[in-house]
Structures are given as structure tokens and as C-alpha cells.
């Protein structure tokens, strides 16, 4: 029964994002995943807000070290955002912006490389997003441009070593980091 309620909601999400011509995939009956370029993120989030499609539930990150193209598996709908050799060699961070409308979930996927890990802040559009953006910055090393805060750390101690990101898969602990 819930599936019957979510289908028109997800169709509305597809319709509102159709002008952007984005790759989309439905991994489950109540979900719509959309691949977004970093440069389009603010316009797309603004469109979601303007149409009152739903609310931001959370922003999450996922580290993909090394050659991401080998890790795509059943996610072939994704297209590589970067084609540089750095992307292949160094890996990427997948940033997921999860919006909800009842049981329907719209996830915007943005990929950034380790060598260019920047996304624009959406906190000027959705103020509570600053907490999630600070987490992305501190835990994954994502540079969130124009984030409306003057704090360097929110979650990690002030004396945390620079360029050490505890949610990257390469993190083995501070003792190992100190040796390098």
C-alpha cells in the first residue's frame, strides 16, 4: 500500500528534475537516486525547495579510494564526473543529499575527487545543513565552499592534525598517522 503512495511522489521528483537532464535510477520502490554535478547542486536544491517537494533528511559521505570505476558494480547508471588521471589514481568521495517526502526518498549523488574535493554549501538555502557540511569537511576532507561558519572544528578536537580525515578508508588511527 505504501508503494502506491510513493510512486506519484517520486514521479513528481523526476518531473521537477527533468529539465536538468540528470542520470537517475530507482534502486528500490520508494527511492530515486540522481547523479548531480557539483556545479548544478545549488540550482537543483533550490528547485526542490521552491516546489516544496520534501525536506533535507541528512547528508552523508562515502569514501571510494583508488579506481572508482571498478567499484561501481550494479550502479552503472552513474557517469564519471571526472575523467582525469587523478580521479582514477586517487579516488573519490561520494556525497549524498537525502531528501524525504513521506516514505519517498530522493538522493542527490555528487562525486568529488581527493585532489579536488569541493562542493558549494547548501546551508544558505537550508540552514541546518551546516552541521552535515561541517561533518563532511572534518571527517572526509571535503572543501565546502561558502559554508556560513567561522568554526574550524565542530566534531573533532581543535588540536586534530591537518589533512587527517577519520572517515576515509585510509585512516588507520592517530598513532599510525603520527609516524608518517
C-alpha positions in Angstrom: 0.0 0.0 0.0 2.9 2.4 0.9 4.4 1.8 -2.6 1.1 3.2 -4.2 1.6 6.4 -2.2 5.3 6.9 -3.0 5.0 6.4 -6.8 3.3 9.7 -7.6 5.7 11.5 -5.2 8.8 10.0 -6.9 7.3 10.8 -10.3 6.9 14.4 -9.2 10.6 14.4 -8.2 11.5 13.0 -11.6 9.4 15.7 -13.3 10.9 18.6 -11.3 14.4 17.4 -12.1 13.7 16.5 -15.8 14.9 20.0 -17.1 18.4 19.2 -15.7 18.7 16.0 -17.8 20.3 14.1 -15.0 21.0 10.3 -14.9 18.5 8.8 -12.5 17.9 5.3 -11.1 15.3 3.7 -8.8 17.2 1.2 -6.6 14.1 0.5 -4.5 10.3 1.2 -4.9 10.5 4.2 -2.6 13.8 5.6 -3.7 15.1 7.8 -6.6 18.8 8.3 -6.9 20.1 11.1 -9.2 23.6 11.9 -10.2 24.4 15.6 -9.9 27.4 17.7 -11.0 28.7 19.9 -8.2 28.2 23.0 -10.3 24.4 22.3 -10.5 23.8 21.4 -6.9 22.5 24.8 -5.7 20.1 25.1 -8.6 18.7 21.6 -8.0 18.4 22.1 -4.3 16.7 25.5 -4.9 14.2 23.7 -7.2 13.4 21.1 -4.6 12.8 23.9 -2.1 10.7 26.1 -4.5 8.4 23.2 -5.4 8.2 22.1 -1.7 8.9 18.5 -2.8 10.3 17.4 0.6 12.8 18.2 3.3 16.5 17.5 3.7 16.9 14.5 6.0 20.7 14.2 6.1 23.9 14.5 4.0 26.2 11.5 4.0 29.6 10.8 2.6 31.2 7.6 1.3 34.9 7.2 0.5 35.9 5.4 -2.7 39.7 5.1 -2.6 41.6 4.1 -5.7 40.0 3.3 -9.0 36.3 4.1 -8.6 35.3 2.7 -11.9 36.0 -0.9 -10.6 33.7 -0.3 -7.6 30.6 0.8 -9.4 29.1 -2.7 -9.6 25.4 -2.5 -10.1 25.5 1.3 -10.2 26.3 1.5 -13.9 23.8 4.3 -14.2 26.5 6.6 -12.8 28.7 8.5 -15.2 32.2 9.5 -14.2 32.2 13.2 -13.2 35.9 13.5 -13.6 38.0 11.8 -16.3 41.4 12.9 -15.1 44.1 10.5 -14.2 43.9 11.9 -10.6 40.4 10.5 -10.3 41.5 7.1 -11.4 44.6 7.1 -9.2 43.5 8.9 -6.0 39.8 8.0 -5.6 36.7 10.0 -4.8 34.2 11.0 -2.1 30.6 10.4 -2.9 28.4 13.0 -1.2 24.7 12.1 -0.9 22.0 14.6 -0.1 18.9 12.7 1.1 15.5 14.4 0.8 12.3 12.8 2.1 8.7 13.3 1.3 6.7 10.7 3.4 8.3 7.3 2.6 9.7 8.6 -0.7 13.5 9.3 -0.7 15.3 11.4 -3.3 19.1 11.2 -3.1 21.3 13.5 -5.0 24.7 12.0 -5.5 27.7 14.3 -6.1 31.2 12.8 -6.7 34.3 14.8 -5.9 37.9 13.7 -6.3 40.5 13.6 -3.5 42.5 16.2 -5.5 39.5 18.5 -6.0 37.1 17.7 -3.1 34.9 20.8 -3.3 31.2 21.4 -3.3 29.1 24.5 -2.7 27.4 24.9 0.7 23.7 24.5 0.6 23.4 26.0 4.1 22.3 29.4 2.8 19.3 27.6 1.3 18.8 25.1 4.2 20.5 26.5 7.3 20.6 23.2 9.3 22.7 21.7 6.6 25.8 23.4 8.1 26.1 20.6 10.6 26.3 17.9 7.9 28.6 20.1 5.8 31.0 20.5 8.8 31.0 16.8 9.2 31.9 16.3 5.5 34.7 18.8 5.9 36.2 17.4 9.1 35.6 13.7 8.6 36.2 13.3 4.8 38.2 16.4 3.8 35.5 17.8 1.5 36.0 21.5 0.9 32.5 23.1 1.4 32.7 26.4 -0.4 31.0 29.4 1.3 30.0 27.5 4.4 28.4 30.0 6.8 30.5 29.3 9.9 33.7 30.6 11.3 34.5 27.4 13.2 37.4 25.3 12.0 36.2 22.2 14.0 32.8 21.2 15.2 33.2 17.5 15.8 37.0 16.9 16.1 39.3 18.4 18.8 40.9 21.7 18.0 44.4 20.1 18.0 43.4 17.4 15.4 46.2 17.0 12.8 45.6 18.7 9.5 44.7 16.6 6.5 43.8 13.6 8.6 40.2 12.5 7.9 38.9 9.8 10.2 36.1 8.6 7.9 38.3 8.0 4.9 39.1 4.3 4.5 42.9 5.1 4.5 42.6 6.3 8.2 44.3 3.8 10.5 44.3 5.8 13.7 46.3 8.7 15.0 49.3 6.6 16.2 49.8 5.4 12.6 49.3 9.0 11.3 51.9 10.4 13.7 54.6 8.0 12.4 54.1 9.3 8.8 
